[in-house]
Structure formats: structure tokens, C-alpha cells
Amino acid sequence: MATPSCSIVVTGFGPFADVEENPTDWLARELASGADGWRLPHGVPLRSAVLEVSTEDVDAQLQRLHSGDDSSGCVIYVHLGVDARG
């Protein structure tokens, strides 16, 4: 089987405003951990990261994630979020 040409990074976010426990934190970690036997087909790598809710912090964290990526192909970022407007 050929090596996957892309990897996927799922991001969740930490607490902000009135959201003390951001569910995207848990969801991103669970998906990447392979909990309940969930895996991507064909060995596509899946990683997760929990980002701080700040434009400057997100930019810096994504830069670190991207620079540390060892895949020779593309990286697909899936950002999960919460609307705190209730």
C-alpha cells in the first residue's frame, strides 16, 4: 500500500467567554486517539491539537504545527468550534 500523501490535523479550542469546558477540546482528542476503534482508511495520519482562543496564539500554534509536520504531502486542518452566543 502506498504511503498517504496527506495528513489530517483536527483542532479543538480551549475555554473562552462563558465556555469553561470547550467540547471541541474533548472531541479533537478523542478523534485522534482512535477511541472506540475509529480510524481513517488507508493509514492516513490523524493528529489533534487544542488551541488557545486568540488570533495571535492560533497563528503561532498553527505555524508550529505546520513546521513540525513530517509529511511530504499536504496537511488538511479541520477546525472545530463552539458558538458561545447561546
C-alpha positions in Angstrom: 0.0 0.0 0.0 1.3 3.5 -0.9 2.2 6.0 1.8 -0.7 8.5 2.2 0.1 11.9 0.6 -1.8 13.9 3.1 -2.2 14.0 6.9 -5.1 15.5 8.8 -4.9 17.7 11.9 -8.2 18.2 13.9 -8.1 21.2 16.2 -10.3 22.0 19.2 -10.1 25.1 21.3 -9.7 25.8 25.0 -12.1 27.7 27.3 -13.3 31.1 26.4 -16.0 33.6 27.4 -18.7 31.6 29.2 -17.5 28.2 27.8 -15.4 26.8 30.7 -15.1 23.3 29.2 -14.9 23.5 25.5 -16.4 20.3 24.0 -14.1 20.7 20.9 -11.1 20.0 23.1 -12.5 16.6 24.0 -13.8 15.8 20.5 -10.4 16.6 18.8 -8.5 14.4 21.3 -11.0 11.5 21.0 -10.9 11.5 17.2 -7.1 11.5 17.1 -6.8 8.9 19.8 -8.7 6.3 17.8 -11.1 5.8 20.6 -13.8 3.2 20.0 -11.8 1.8 17.1 -12.3 4.8 14.9 -9.6 5.1 12.3 -9.1 6.8 8.9 -8.9 4.5 6.0 -5.6 3.7 4.2 -3.4 4.7 7.1 -4.0 8.4 6.7 -2.3 10.0 9.7 -4.7 11.9 12.1 -3.4 14.2 14.8 -5.1 16.7 17.1 -4.2 19.9 18.8 -6.0 22.1 21.3 -5.5 25.8 20.5 -6.0 28.9 22.7 -8.8 31.2 21.7 -6.7 34.1 20.5 -5.9 35.2 17.0 -2.2 35.7 17.8 -2.0 32.4 19.7 -3.7 30.4 17.0 -1.4 31.8 14.3 1.7 30.9 16.3 0.3 27.5 17.2 -0.6 26.6 13.6 2.8 27.8 12.5 4.4 25.4 15.0 2.1 22.5 13.9 2.9 23.1 10.3 6.7 23.4 10.7 6.8 20.2 12.8 4.9 18.2 10.2 7.0 15.5 8.7 4.7 14.5 5.8 5.9 15.2 2.3 2.4 15.9 1.1 -0.5 18.1 2.1 -1.8 18.8 5.5 -5.6 19.2 6.0 -6.6 21.2 9.0 -10.2 20.7 10.4 -11.0 23.4 13.0 -13.9 22.6 15.4 -15.6 25.5 17.2 -18.4 26.4 19.6 -20.8 29.4 19.2 -21.0 30.9 22.7 -23.8 33.3 22.0 -26.3 30.7 23.5 
